[in-house]
Amino acid sequence: MSNDRYHTVGKSIFRRGAKERLTGKPIFCADMELENVLYLKAVRSRHPHAGILGIDTTAALSIPDVVQVFTAKDIPGKNLMGIINKDQPLLAEDKVRSLADPVALVAARTPQAAELAVAAVSVDYDPLPAVFDPEEALAPGAPKIHAKGNVLVQKKVRRGDVAAAFEKAHTIVEKTYRTSAIEHTYLEPDAGVGFPDEDGTLVIYASTQNPHYDHKEVVSLLGVEDHAVRIIQAATGGGFGSKLDMNVQGFIGLALYHLKQPVRYVYTREEAYLATAKRHPFVIHMKTGADETGRITAMQMKAVCNTGAYGSYGIAVASRAAVHATGPYAIDNVDLECTAVYTNHPFCGAMRGFGTPQMALAHESQMDIHARALDMDPLEIRVLNGVKKGTVTATGQELVHSIGFQDCLAAVTPEYRKAGTDWLSEPTPPHIRRGVGIAGMWYGIGNTGVQNPSTARVAMDRNGQVTLFTGCADIGQGSTTILSQIAGEALGLDAMDIHVVVADTKYTTNAGATSASRQTYISGNAVKQAADKLADVLLTEAVNYLKVKKADLRLENGSVRDARHPEKQVGFVRLASRILDKGGELSWQGYFDPETVPLDPETGDGIPYTTYAFACHAACVEVDVLTGETSVRRVIAAHDVGKAIHPENVIGQICGGVAMGVGFALMEAFVPGETISMNDYHIPTAADMPCVIPIIVEAAEPSGPFGAKGVGEPALIPTAPAIVNAVSNALGKRIYALPASLERVLDASIASGHFNNCYQES
Amino acid sequence: MTQTSVTVKFTLNGKETVKDISPEQSALQVIRDELGMKGTKEGCGIGECGACTIEVNNQAVNACLMFGVQLDGCRVMTVEGLAEEGRLHPIQEKFLAGHAVQCGFCTPGLLMSTHALLGENAEPDDSQIVQAISGNICRCTGYQQIFSSVRAAGGQHVQGRGQEDC
């Protein structure tokens, strides 16, 4: 849809907060100056699984400048955290379940003293047998991580008759895929500060994706009234899902509660690696059947994912994995099951995509294998099977609106074709083989089959100044900018003319988590609703003032004017005064909760999401058959975002997602006990990046704000399978486990004979 | 906790600076903790991420890997030295206009790497740009909008990485 009809939507305005970041203002928690601040540091477990027989803090407390050492018994409220299921103590009580588990918290006047005290806390452990592999953790007799057993959850989606469909299938492909644990590696290590306010409120600034959840959790840990705690989101240096959990917030709350003095906790990178959530590693057994035309008629999928010591977002990951297992394809007969399993691995939680990137590796590899078996083109098989209007999904939901998958496929087609002919046929040195791969994805916007509302307030004062109050945490993706644009559009104002109050539990209401690619769609709608209500009050008053019917009035640059006679106008200031003088209301609340239907526990039947984002990536790679090095040269990335409120932000998400996808595909693997620091964990640098060609597809979502959906997670999802498919295209040998590291690619090169051929020639 | 201290004198963002520091302190600790300038960020503390990049005698360096005492006698520039009297430096303006800032934690380091690059080579080619910024990790942007902003700051007026580039 053309942007001409919009005042600010669709325009890539300068980002809110960019100037502070460009000039190095002290906006992150580690930067904030506080008088008499105490430094916090957790004592963490030395064992992956052990009973705690006793904790002796005497030696630690005798160290100069050490103020206090807290243990579980100092927690006044409920010592249990978790956004979906509560199974994670702030400080371990009777046992530790991973190397990351905190057992005590030190507060000291200097960081050095805090560190010495951590080393001096003596914990008497009774080591227990540990288990790290989720399939082993399911075996009878496996060490029990939690009293209720090692299964966190099992999510199922069933539809049609899979057995009969396999019976009739022309080709059947059955493979096992594996993915690694991934560390988010946001640039800002977790951090928070806290201080008691004049009235005794415990004020906590945190690097977080969900201040209102933090608030609820800190209140519960401390057993205090809601108003006793105030959480403010500080500038947050990336999150990607990991800052959805309580990382430092609970520790800061506990110390504040007892010491009533400013405290700071900034994780070192090493602590951020050890103690925060990871992406769930998956083992996926997938079997698909196709008829002779290439139509996929059946899918059976059994996945086990390792949630480590605690649930965190594991239930959401398992649920989303099952629901998204088919990929953006219409498959009538499915039997899908994902089990999340506790182990003694450091806990896994939310990471950009919640299990969908792992599933995409499987369904996109299967798609290519079917195409090859039937001598079909990889693009054609996707066009044939791709969802379209009227498709009924695995959960029985009929797709009606905003289904841009075919448009995404069409958008990459010219570049994909050109790469397949021109680029592949260019001469290369003998040790370099080129390949082109393609992959699709779909992604449900918002939480899966559960309520996940957002609220917002838009208020005008007597001077006509508009302020947007939103609880939505901007973690770098730019939500504050686009929510301002949405409010501005509704009120005919420039986005930057709107004041914003963001993510402060004292002044803003709950917007839910910055996760699940939900904020543009859900909070955007809440903001739009609030702004529309305010706009309507202004218009109503203007009718009275201008004596023009409402339908002819427009909000424009701080005035309401008659569209037919633009000289007839009245400014917001005058309208605001008139409304307030009459006792009218200029502060309006918006609320939006997407319509979903909870999924049946046995069949998965229901409506998990109101709307879905779609995408297709094509990747061009060069593989060095002698070293196994894979260089991604280009990625063409088409994304159906409904409507790009801020196109450059969308492009930023796409390019950032591709980078994370390159890491997921080729280099990233978090290994507990081995991955200690950034030395041991490599993510893409500028030198590793392909040229990305972002293509924005806008299949407007009728229920979205100005048609918008979301893009944050979708951006990452198709990249890794597109790269894996390209490597397979280059070598004629497929890789089934991520990352496709040097070793795995070299193995594939040797197995395919390319290594030998090249070696003998040279 | 050391008993001794060392006096260092250096020019920081054009200002003569004298400070007593502990010999084991890193340049990053001196700048952030002793001088209270928080623009320079710590992302890893071991020279992997580049968030603490500063310019020392026109060279981009990781402040976390340098001892504070090594600053003695040097010309040092941090992100706070870029904007003058509230006016953004041209590199900052290009980053703003090029939408190169997302979470912003890597931004100061990238600005300093860019500043050092352009100080040495006013019109870098693409490979020189990649080399100059490849020590600065960014997890948000995928580098493309950063890359084109550096290009623009270096006088290349190409919008984004065009398809002709790859």
Interface residues (C-beta under 8 A of the other chain):
Chain A: S12 F14 R15 G17 A18 K19 E20 R21 L22 T23 G24 K25 P26 F28 A30 D31 E33 T110 Q112 H184 T185 Y186 L187 E188 P189 A235 T236 G237 G238 F240 T268 R269 E415 I475 G476 Q477 G478 R633 R634 E648 N649 I651 G652 I654 C655 G656 G657 V658 A659 M660 S677 M678 N679 I683 P684 T685 A686 A687 M689 P690 C691 V692 I693
Chain B: M1 G36 M37 K38 G39 T40 K41 E42 G43 C44 G45 I46 E48 C49 A51 T78 V79 E80 L82 A83 L88 Q92 F95 L96 A97 H99 V101 Q102 C103 G104 F105 C106 T107 P108 L111 I129 V130 Q131 I133 S134 G135 N136 I137 C138 R139 C140 T141 G142 Y143 Q144 Q145 I146 F147 R161 Q163 D165 C166
